[in-house]
Amino acid sequence: MQTFFLFWASANVMLSPKGVNFEVQALMGIKASLVDPHGVLDNWDGDSVDPCSWAMVTCSFENLVIGL
């Protein structure tokens, strides 16, 4: 039970009170400033809660973005 709570708590740290992931917002801002003529970042979704499945995004075991 304690492990689940720690995972849940760490996953919710990045969510605003409205359920918006700050990492998603930051990544969408980065995407907006890039030219992507081949559509490599097409699976980046501003409505997503978890960017760890996105192309070119590397995440930690805690599901926090650690690299692009």
Secondary structure, DSSP 8 states (H G I E B T S, - for coil): -HHHHHHHHHHHTTB-TTS-BHHHHHHHHHHHTS--TT-TTTT--TT-S-GGGSTT-EE-TTS-EEE-
